[in-house]
Amino acid sequence: MKVLIACEYSGRVRDAFLKLGHEAMSCDLLPSDRPGPHYQGDVFDIIDDGWDLMIAHPPCTYITGAAEWAYDDVPMINGKPRKMKPTTLIGEERRQARSDALRFVEKLYALPINKICIENPVGIINKFLFMMPKPQYIQQYWFGEDASKKTGLWLKNLPELVATDMIEPRIVDGKKRWGNQTDSGQNKLPPSKDRWKIRSTTPQGIADAMADQWGT
């Protein structure tokens, strides 16, 4: 198969397909983190190159359910204006960024490629894009990863992913917790300049499952 992995800089899903003998290329505005076939630029530059399957990971910043307060023109907390980073978009600027992000998802899913998967965390895609199907929600611990992160897959002409290696949680005060979580359920990953990159990289277990189950 000829496989395009859109919005991927890690090369992880691309390499999982290459390992099984497919012709695969990743594409992102960033360079690839590892050597391999990669187009650095706009995915729509190469969209007509005869792909059989596209797996896309569009940026989730403005289409997750997080920071809903930032869409207010004057974000408040406890009756007072919030203190925010200078780079945080708010109000109309953020609403426009959300609209642009949703339009990007819509354009990706509408491409004339036979098999398509749009991957994203839980968010507002179906709230605004009524033509999108209901997603399959998966967990990293279904695929041999000691981690919890609920992720949606919007599928076109693809079967739902089947769990390959269930990892059991530890139990803390009657609640399930995995290796990436504190006992209270917070993510253990500390703040850093690369935190967003680490959080958005597809786990190897999921990459391998995509290649094994969709590469036929």
N, C-alpha and C positions, 0 to 999 in steps of 0.2 A: 504494500500500500504506500501511497504518497501522503505523508502526514505533516500538517503544519501545526506547530505549537505556538499560538499567538500570545503575546504579552508574557513571555517567559525569558528571563535572563539567567536563570540557574542552569538551564540545560538538562535538568533532571528527567523530565518527562520525555523530552527529545531523545535522550540517550537510552531510555528504557525501550523505545521503539527501535532505535538503531541496533541495539543489542539483539533484537529478534529478527534482524535482516530487512527492516523496512527502510524506505527512503524518507527521512524525517529532517525537518528544519525548524529551529526556533526563531522567533522574531520579537524584537522589543526595541524601544527607543534607547535602552541601555545596552552596552556590550555584553556578550555572554560571559558568565563567570568561569566557564570551563571550555576548553577547545572543542570545536565541532561545528557543523553547518548552522550558521546563524546569520540572519539579516538584521542589521541595525538600522531601523527606520520605521516608517509608517507601514503597518500590516497591509493596508489597502494598495500599496505599491506592488505587492506580489500575489494578490488574491486571485488572479486569473491564471495561475501557473498549473492548473490541473490537479488540485488536491482532492484526495478521496475522503479525508477525515481532517477536521480541525478541532483542536482542543484549545479553548481561549480562556485566559485568566485576566479579564479586564480589571483595571484598578478599582478598588472597593471603597476608597476614602469617602466618597460622596453618595454611595448607594448602600452602605451598611445602615443598621438601625442606631448607630452610635451618634452622639453629639447632636441630637435633634434640636436642642436649645439654640444651636448656632444659626439656625435658619431664621430666628427672630431678628428684627432690625436692631434691637438693643437687648442682647442677651442678659438676663437677670438671674441672680441667685439670692435667695433670702431677702428679696426686696431691694437688692443693690446690684448695680452693673457688675457683671463678671470680669475678673482679671484674666486676660488671655494672651497667648503668644502673639507677637506682631504679625506672624505669618498666617494666623488662623483667619480663614474667610468667614464672614458673617453676613447675615441679611441677604440682600439681593445678589451679591457676588456669589455667595454660597448656593443660593437657589439656582443661579445660572450654571454653576459648576455641576450641580446635581443633574440638571436638565441635559447638559452636554454628556455626562457619564452615562445616563440612561439611553440617550440617542446612540452612543457608541455600542452599547450592548444590543440594542435593537438592530443596528446595521450589521453587526457580526452574526446574529442569529438568522437574519434574512438572506445571508449570502448563498449563492447557488452551489453549495458544497453538499454532497449527499449525506454525510454524517457529521454532526456538530455536537460538541459539548461546551457549554458555558459554565465555568466554575467560579463560585463566589461565596463568601460567608453569608450567613443569614442577614437579610436586609429588606430593601423596599422595591426590588425589581418587579414582583408581581402586583404590588400596590399601584404602580404607575404604568406598567407595560402589560396590558390586558391580553395581548396576543401570545405572550409567553406561556409555555406549559407549566404545570406545577412541577417544582424540582424534586429530584430524589435527594434526600438529606443523608449524608454519610458521616461517620466518625473516624478519626485517625486510628482509634483503638480497634477498629474492625480489620485493620490491615497490618498487624504486627507492630504498631507504634504505641508506646506507653504514653499516650497523650490524648487529650480530649479537645476537639475543636469541631463544632457542628458546621458542616459545609454543604452548600447546595450545588447540584449538578442539573442544569437545564439541558435536556437531551433531545436531539433530533435524529431519528432512525438509528438509535443506539439502545441496547438493553441496559437496564440498571446494573450498576456494579454489584457484584456478589462479594460478601465478606470472605477474606482468605485466612485470617489468623487473629482470632479474637483475644485481646489482652484483658485479663480480669483486673478490676480496680482494687485499691485498698479501701477499707471502710473506716470512715472517721465520723464518729457520733451518728452512725446510721446513714451517712451519705457517701456516695461513691466519689473517689478521687483518683486521678491518674498521675503519672510521673511529672507532667508539666504543671501540676497544680499544687498550691499550698494546702494545708489542712482546711483552711477556710474557703477554698475554691478559687483563689486568685491565681493568675498566671505567674509562674516563678521567674520568667525572663525579665531581667533588670533593664531599666532604661539605658539606651545606648544609641549611637548614631546609626547602627545597623539593625536595630530592633525590628523595624518595619520589614527589612529584607528577610530576616530569619523567620518572622511570623508568616510571611507570604509565600515562602518556598514550599512547594509540594513535597510532602513526605515521601520517602523512597517506596514505602509499601503501597501507597496509592498510585504512584507513577508506574510501578511494576504491574499492578492490577489493571490499570488502563491499557497498558501494552498487551498484557496476556489476554484480556477479555475482549478488547475492541480491535485488536490487530489481526482479525481473521476475515 
